[in-house]
């Protein structure tokens, strides 16, 4: 076929899976440099794609709004790639694009209409990024790196610096970001908040000028407020107070990050900043950890790869000593920046 000039990506997912699609979008943009690329994401996550240099336009869609869209105006796109198993989203893509690439759906009639119908790999048989790269591969498009992509604007970074100054921690060193909880349905990934408190206290003993930025959403308010109370003036609480993009800009000003496997940790992985991340055995670093990241210090649960792994495998099995050792290593390898 002729090189497409207008390409649509549909990525309606949580933060992590949304970011996991960015290497695939970048690969397609590299393969078709003359094409305009539109990305439609979930209304709460589409902003992840803003300011990416290889994305022309960002919009939103859901499986509930898709059935009402795309009936007028003909085929606006030469090609669409759909990263969902929600049939209304695939059907929408078929209405608005001349050719559609998607993973195999449950509807055989829908599959027959696809330009490329890609078999999804077995669960956790490969890294999530490599799985999503299967759609471009079906078109003969090779990867253009495996690193997740995100771009903060100069305005956002200036606002983040002002926010740190207002909190009185703009010159703290090292400045350490913390993500202490995953979303409620994946709470088994959470490292005990008491362990975070002990870790921070031991870091402060080693680096008396250290300051901690507590990230997160409103769902983990009990944990984040408790941790702020325990750390007192050594910490600033931003959990539940900032937008996704405001939080990510603040992450870009830290000297080191410590967090569990969840969306904000994937956002952190887009910065060239030391990060210490912990992974439960049900979702190890091999499946969702950062790829092509030069400063990643990853810790897998001791039960990873063993028969005893399950949701009851407590993250407390990762010791404070083990995490502290990685923080010390990260800061020794990459000393805090001067501000």
N, C-alpha and C positions, 0 to 999 in steps of 0.2 A: 504494500500500500504506500501511497505518498506520505511523506512526513507530516504528521498532524500539526496543525497551527493553533488549535485550541484544545486544551486537555483539562478534564475535570477529575478531581480526586474527591471521593466521599469517605470521610473518616469520622464516624460517630462513635466515640469511645471515651473511656476514662482518660485522665491525664497521661498516664504511662503509655497506654496503647496508642494514644494520639501522637505522642512524641516518637514512638517506635516506627511510625510511618514516615518520618521526615527523611531518613536515608533513601527510601524508595522514591519519594517525591524528588529529591535532589538528583537521583540517578536518571530519572526520566527527563528532568530539566536539562541535564548535561547531554543526554542523547538527542534531544530535540531543542536546541538552543533558540530557535526562532518561534517556538510555541509560547502562547500565553497560558499560564497555568492558574486555574481556579481551584480552591480547596473549600469544600463545605464540611464543617465540623459541628459537633454538639454545641448548642448555644452557650454552655458554660465552659467549653474548652477550645472553641475555635480561635480565641485570641492567641493561643500558642503559636499560630502560623503567621501572625502579624509581623511585618518587617523582615521576613525571610527574603533574601535577595533573589531566590529562584521561584517565588510565588507572586503572581500578578494580582490576584484578587482573593479575598477571604470572605466567606459567607457562612450561614448556618442552615441546618436542616435536622429534622428528627424523623424517626420512622412513623410518627403520627402526622407530621405535616407533609411528608413526601407524597401520599396518595392524592393530595389536592394540587400538586404542582406539576409543571412540565407538560400540560395538555395543549398549550398554545405556544406558538413561536417556532415550532419545528425543531430541527436538530441543531442546537446551538454549539455543540462540541463535536470535534472529530473523533475524540477518544475519551473514554471514562474508565477509571480504575476504582473499584468499590471495595473498601475494606470492612465489610460487614456481612453478617449472615441474616440480616433483616430483609426479607423479600421486598417490602415496599421501597426500600432504598435502591435495590437492584432494578426494580421495575421503573422507578423514576429515571435512573441512569439510561435505561433502554429507550425511554421516551425522548431524552434530550441529547443523546450522543449516537453517532453513526456506528461506533464500535465500542463494546463494553468488555472489560476484563474483570473477572471476579472469581473468588473461590466457589467451589461447587455448592449450590444451594439444595434445599430439600425438594424443591419443585423441579421435576425433570423438564417440563415444558419451558420454564424460565432458563434452565441451563442450555437448552438447545438454541436459544436466541443469543447466547454470549459469543463474542468473537474468540475469546479464549476462556475456557472453563478450567480452572486450576484446582487440582486436588490438594486439600489442606493436609499438612503433615500430621503425624500422630502427636498427641498431646505431649508437650515438653520433650519432643525428639530433637529440637534445635532451638537456638536462641530466637526470641520473638522478632528481633530485627531481621534476621535471615529468613524467617517465615514470611514476613511481609514483602521482602524483596523477591519472593516467588512470582508476584504479579508482573513486575517489570521484566523478570527473566523470561516469562512466557512470550514476551514481545522481542526477545533477543537483546534486552537492555542489561548491561553489566552494572554492578554496583559502582558508585563513586564515593567509596568510604563507608564505614559503618557507624560513624559517630552521629549521635542525635544532634539535631539542629535547633537553635533558638537564637533570636537576636533582640537585645534590649536597645531601645533608642537612647540618644544622648539626653533627651529630656527626662526619661525615666531614671537614668543613672544620676543625673543632677538632683532629682527629687530624692533618690535614695541617700545620697551623701548628706543632703539637708536633714533628712529624717534621722540619720545617725548623729549628726551634730545636735539636733534638738533633744535627743535622748541622752546626750552627754557622753557618748562612747565613740565618737568619731576618730579619736586618737588611741583607742585601746589596742593593745598588742599582746598576744594574738587575739583577733576577733573571730569567734567560733560560732558557727551556725548549728542549730539543733533541730532535728525533726524527730519527735518522740513517739509518734503514733501513726498507724495506717488508718484506713477507713474501717468502720465498724464491722463489716462482714469479713475482714481479714485481720481481726484483732490478734490472732495467734502469731502474727508477724511482729508484734510489739515487744520491744525490750523493756523490762520493768523500769518505770520512771524513777524508782529508788536507785537503780543502777546508774541512770543518767545523772542523778544528783551526786552520787559518790564519784563518778567519773569527773564531773565538773569541779568538785572540791579538790580532787587530786591534781587536776590540771592547774587550778589556781595556786596550789602549793608550789608547783614547779614553775609556773609563770604568774607571778603576783599581779601583773597588769592585764591579765586575760579578762575578756568580757564575753558574755554568751548572749546570742540572739535566739530567742525561742520562736520558731516558726510553727505553722499549723493552721487548722481551721477551727470553726466553732464546735465541731463534734468532740474534739479532745480537750475542751475547756477545763475539765476537772484536773486532768494531768498537767496541762501547761500552767494553770494558775498555781497548783501545788508546787511545781518545780520553781516557778518564779519566787514564791514565798520562801522556799528553802534556800535559794541562792541570793535573795535580797538584791542589793545594789550591784552585785556582780553580773546581773542579767537584765536584759530588756525583753519584755513580753510583746511580741507582735502577732501571736496566734489569734486568728479570728478578727483581726483589725485591718488587714490589707487585702488587696486584690491579688490574683495570681501573678500578674505582671509586676506589681509593686514588690511582692515577696521575692520574685526571681531577681529583680534588680538589686535588692539588698543582699541576696546570696552572692552576687558578683563582687561584693566588697569585702567578703570574709577572707580570712587567712586559712581557714580549715573548716570542714563540715563533718558532723557526725549524725547519721540518721539510719532509719530502717528502710526496708524496701517498700517504697510508695511513691506516688506522683511527684511530690516535691524533691525527692532524691533523684529522680530521673531528670527533673529540671536542673538540679544542681550539676548533674553530669555534663551539661552543655558548657560549663565554665572550665577554664584551665586552672582550677584551684584544687588543692589537695582535698580529697573526700574519703572519709572512712564510712563504709556502708555495711550493714549487717543483713544477712539473708537467711530466711527460714528454710528448712530442708525441703519443704514442699514447693519452693520457688527459689532455687539456688542462683548464685551469681552467674552460673553457666547459662541460665535461661533468661534472666532479666538484668544482669549486671551491665555496667557501661562497657562498650566496645571502643577500641581505638582511643581510650582515654589515657593521657600520659601520667596522671597523678591520682589514680584510683587505688585505694587500699581496702580490699574487700575481705569480709569475714563471713564464711559459711557456717551454719549451724553444725555442731558436732555429729548430728545424726544424718547429715546429707549423704545420700547414696546407700543408706542402710535400711534394713527391713523395719526397724523401730521408728522410722520417720512417720509422723502423722500430725494432725492438728493439735494433739495433746503434747507434742514435743515442745517444751517450753523454751522460749528464747533466753530465759535466765541461764540456760546452760552455756551461753556465751558469757564469759567472765568479764568483770570490769578490768582485770589485769590484761586480758587479751585485747580489749578495745584501747585501753590506755597505751599499750605497746605500739599499736598502729598509729595513734595520734602522735606519740613521741617520734616515731619514725618519719611520719609525714612532715612534721615541723622541722625535724633535723635535715631532711632531704630538701625541704623548700621553706626556708626561714620566712617569718612574717614580713610583709612589705612595709616600707616606710610610707606614712601618710602625711 
